Amino acid sequence: MAVPTLLAVVACTAAWLWLAGESAATPHRHAPDWRSYLYAVVMWQAMVVAMMTPTVLPWISAFARLTAHTDDRGASPRAVAAFSAGYFTVWLGYSAAAASLQLGLQRLGLMADDRVVVPLAGAVLVLAGVSQFLPLKRACLSHCRNPLTYFLARWKNGPTGGFRLGVTHGAYCLGCCWLVMLSGFGVGLMNLAWMAVLTVVLCLEQVAPGGERIGRAAGLAMAAWGVALILT
């Protein structure tokens, strides 16, 4: 296993362990200051790393193999590390935006503990479910299911090229699931069981035959759950 791939596995494992520890603690209610914002960013980044890293590990491995064939010195650890860093950079931007949304909802009194109030929770789940059928989802997923085609069309050698590829593809990956990950607002941001379910769904829809159908089935289930909450 390449060193960057191993580091990604370690980061994913560490994220799950940290989230497990935090979920076992008393629900976090912080005053709206910069410390609470930084904590929320860290929490969201841990959630994204935990759920998304399994989906990008095949890409990191494929990039390392292609780099080995295009670099006379063999696979460049710096290029692979830069490629991986591109994903983490995009995820950090998403985490910062999601943390801002979380604190905004808390200020408005729309969150109880780590989830939004019930009628809004239902709407969030419906929106997450419907997102599985949007053209943006299909377009982004088509890039995520064909790594070699994507790389050959956009390949650039070296760490700079690798970082750009990571950022670009990281944006496509985020386009696939950013609304789905917001479903945590409806079921609990620190709900480890829900995070595990989403991780499995995201992996299957990207790598399994008929993955799009799996994602749509999950979307229907989320939308139905959301409607049930709204009616209740």
C-alpha positions as CSV (number, residue, x, y, z in Angstrom):
1,M,0.0,0.0,0.0
2,A,1.4,3.4,-1.0
3,V,2.2,5.8,1.9
4,P,-0.4,8.4,0.9
5,T,-3.0,5.6,0.7
6,L,-2.0,4.3,4.1
7,L,-2.2,7.8,5.6
8,A,-5.7,8.2,4.1
9,V,-6.7,5.0,5.8
10,V,-5.2,6.2,9.1
11,A,-7.0,9.6,8.8
12,C,-10.3,7.8,8.1
13,T,-9.9,5.5,11.1
14,A,-8.9,8.4,13.3
15,A,-12.0,10.3,12.2
16,W,-14.3,7.4,13.1
17,L,-12.7,7.0,16.5
18,W,-12.9,10.7,17.3
19,L,-16.5,10.8,16.2
20,A,-17.3,7.7,18.3
21,G,-15.8,9.5,21.4
22,E,-17.7,12.7,20.7
23,S,-21.0,10.9,20.1
24,A,-20.7,9.2,23.5
25,A,-20.3,12.5,25.3
26,T,-23.0,14.9,26.4
27,P,-24.6,16.8,23.4
28,H,-22.5,19.8,22.6
29,R,-24.3,23.2,23.0
30,H,-21.8,26.0,22.6
31,A,-22.1,29.7,22.8
32,P,-22.0,31.3,19.3
33,D,-18.3,32.3,19.3
34,W,-15.2,31.4,17.3
35,R,-14.4,28.4,19.5
36,S,-17.8,26.8,18.8
37,Y,-17.3,27.5,15.1
38,L,-13.9,25.9,15.0
39,Y,-15.3,22.9,16.9
40,A,-18.1,22.6,14.4
41,V,-15.7,22.8,11.5
42,V,-13.5,20.0,13.0
43,M,-16.6,17.9,13.6
44,W,-17.9,18.3,10.0
45,Q,-14.4,17.6,8.6
46,A,-14.2,14.5,10.7
47,M,-17.6,13.4,9.4
48,V,-16.7,14.1,5.8
49,V,-13.3,12.3,6.1
50,A,-15.0,9.3,7.7
51,M,-17.7,9.0,5.1
52,M,-15.9,10.1,1.9
53,T,-12.4,8.5,2.3
54,P,-13.6,5.0,1.5
55,T,-15.0,6.3,-1.8
56,V,-11.8,8.0,-2.9
57,L,-9.3,5.3,-1.9
58,P,-9.6,3.6,-5.3
59,W,-8.9,6.9,-6.9
60,I,-5.8,7.5,-4.9
61,S,-4.6,4.0,-5.7
62,A,-5.3,4.5,-9.4
63,F,-3.5,7.8,-9.4
64,A,-0.5,6.2,-7.8
65,R,-0.4,3.5,-10.4
66,L,-0.7,6.0,-13.3
67,T,2.0,8.2,-11.7
68,A,4.3,5.2,-11.7
69,H,3.9,4.8,-15.4
70,T,4.3,8.5,-16.3
71,D,7.3,9.2,-14.0
72,D,10.6,7.6,-14.8
73,R,11.5,7.6,-11.1
74,G,8.5,5.6,-10.2
75,A,5.4,6.7,-8.3
76,S,6.0,10.1,-6.8
77,P,4.9,10.2,-3.2
78,R,4.7,14.0,-3.4
79,A,2.3,13.9,-6.4
80,V,0.1,11.3,-4.7
81,A,0.1,13.3,-1.5
82,A,-0.8,16.4,-3.4
83,F,-3.6,14.6,-5.1
84,S,-5.0,13.4,-1.8
85,A,-4.6,16.9,-0.3
86,G,-6.8,18.3,-3.1
87,Y,-9.7,16.2,-1.7
88,F,-9.1,17.3,1.8
89,T,-9.0,20.9,0.8
90,V,-12.4,20.7,-0.9
91,W,-13.8,18.9,2.1
92,L,-12.5,21.6,4.4
93,G,-14.4,24.2,2.4
94,Y,-17.6,22.2,2.7
95,S,-17.0,21.7,6.4
96,A,-16.6,25.4,7.0
97,A,-19.9,26.1,5.1
98,A,-21.8,23.3,6.9
99,A,-20.5,24.6,10.3
100,S,-21.8,28.1,9.5
101,L,-25.2,26.6,8.6
102,Q,-25.2,24.6,11.9
103,L,-24.5,27.6,14.0
104,G,-27.0,29.7,12.1
105,L,-29.7,27.2,12.8
106,Q,-28.8,27.1,16.4
107,R,-29.0,30.8,16.7
108,L,-32.5,30.7,15.2
109,G,-33.6,28.1,17.7
110,L,-34.2,25.5,15.0
111,M,-31.9,22.8,16.4
112,A,-32.5,20.6,19.5
113,D,-29.3,18.9,20.6
114,D,-27.7,17.8,17.3
115,R,-30.7,17.8,15.0
116,V,-33.2,20.3,13.7
117,V,-36.8,20.4,14.9
118,V,-39.1,17.7,13.6
119,P,-40.9,19.4,10.7
120,L,-37.7,20.8,9.4
121,A,-36.0,17.4,9.8
122,G,-38.6,15.9,7.5
123,A,-38.0,18.6,4.9
124,V,-34.2,18.0,5.1
125,L,-34.6,14.3,4.5
126,V,-37.0,14.9,1.6
127,L,-34.5,17.3,0.0
128,A,-31.6,14.8,0.5
129,G,-33.7,12.0,-1.0
130,V,-34.8,14.1,-4.0
131,S,-31.2,15.1,-4.6
132,Q,-30.4,11.5,-5.7
133,F,-32.5,12.1,-8.8
134,L,-31.2,15.5,-9.9
135,P,-29.2,15.9,-13.1
136,L,-26.3,17.3,-11.1
137,K,-26.1,14.0,-9.2
138,R,-26.0,12.0,-12.4
139,A,-23.4,14.2,-14.0
140,C,-21.1,14.1,-10.9
141,L,-21.6,10.4,-10.4
142,S,-20.6,9.7,-14.0
143,H,-17.2,11.2,-13.3
144,C,-16.9,9.3,-10.0
145,R,-17.6,5.9,-11.6
146,N,-14.9,6.1,-14.3
147,P,-11.5,7.1,-12.8
148,L,-9.3,6.1,-15.8
149,T,-11.4,8.0,-18.3
150,Y,-11.3,11.0,-16.0
151,F,-7.6,10.9,-15.4
152,L,-6.7,10.4,-19.1
153,A,-8.7,13.4,-20.1
154,R,-7.2,15.8,-17.5
155,W,-3.8,14.3,-16.6
156,K,-1.0,16.6,-15.5
157,N,2.3,15.4,-14.1
158,G,3.8,16.5,-10.8
159,P,2.5,17.6,-7.4
160,T,0.8,20.7,-8.8
161,G,-1.0,18.7,-11.4
162,G,-2.0,16.1,-8.8
163,F,-3.4,18.8,-6.5
164,R,-5.5,20.3,-9.3
165,L,-6.8,16.9,-10.2
166,G,-7.6,16.2,-6.6
167,V,-9.4,19.5,-6.1
168,T,-11.4,19.1,-9.4
169,H,-12.4,15.6,-8.7
170,G,-13.1,16.3,-5.1
171,A,-15.6,18.9,-6.3
172,Y,-17.3,16.3,-8.4
173,C,-17.4,13.9,-5.4
174,L,-18.9,16.6,-3.2
175,G,-21.5,17.3,-5.9
176,C,-22.6,13.7,-5.6
177,C,-23.3,13.8,-1.9
178,W,-23.3,17.2,-0.3
179,L,-27.0,17.3,0.1
180,V,-27.1,13.7,1.3
181,M,-24.6,14.4,4.0
182,L,-26.8,17.3,5.2
183,S,-29.4,14.7,6.1
184,G,-27.5,14.5,9.4
185,F,-29.4,17.6,10.4
186,G,-32.5,15.5,10.2
187,V,-31.4,12.3,12.0
188,G,-28.6,13.7,14.2
189,L,-25.2,15.1,13.3
190,M,-23.4,12.6,15.6
191,N,-25.5,9.6,14.6
192,L,-22.8,7.0,13.9
193,A,-25.2,4.4,12.6
194,W,-26.6,6.9,10.0
195,M,-23.1,7.9,9.0
196,A,-22.2,4.2,8.5
197,V,-25.3,3.7,6.3
198,L,-24.4,6.7,4.2
199,T,-20.8,5.5,3.8
200,V,-22.0,2.2,2.5
201,V,-24.5,3.8,0.1
202,L,-21.9,6.3,-1.2
203,C,-19.4,3.5,-1.8
204,L,-21.9,1.2,-3.5
205,E,-23.3,3.8,-5.9
206,Q,-19.8,4.6,-7.1
207,V,-18.3,1.1,-7.4
208,A,-21.0,-1.5,-7.6
209,P,-22.8,-2.6,-10.8
210,G,-26.1,-0.7,-10.9
211,G,-24.8,1.7,-8.3
212,E,-27.0,4.5,-9.5
213,R,-30.1,2.4,-8.8
214,I,-28.8,1.8,-5.3
215,G,-28.4,5.5,-4.7
216,R,-31.9,6.2,-6.0
217,A,-33.4,3.5,-3.8
218,A,-31.7,5.1,-0.8
219,G,-33.1,8.5,-2.0
220,L,-36.6,7.1,-2.1
221,A,-36.2,5.7,1.4
222,M,-34.9,9.1,2.7
223,A,-37.7,11.0,1.0
224,A,-40.4,8.6,2.4
225,W,-38.9,8.9,5.9
226,G,-39.0,12.7,5.6
227,V,-42.6,12.7,4.5
228,A,-43.5,10.5,7.4
229,L,-41.8,12.9,9.8
230,I,-43.7,15.9,8.3
231,L,-47.0,14.2,8.5
232,T,-46.4,13.1,12.0
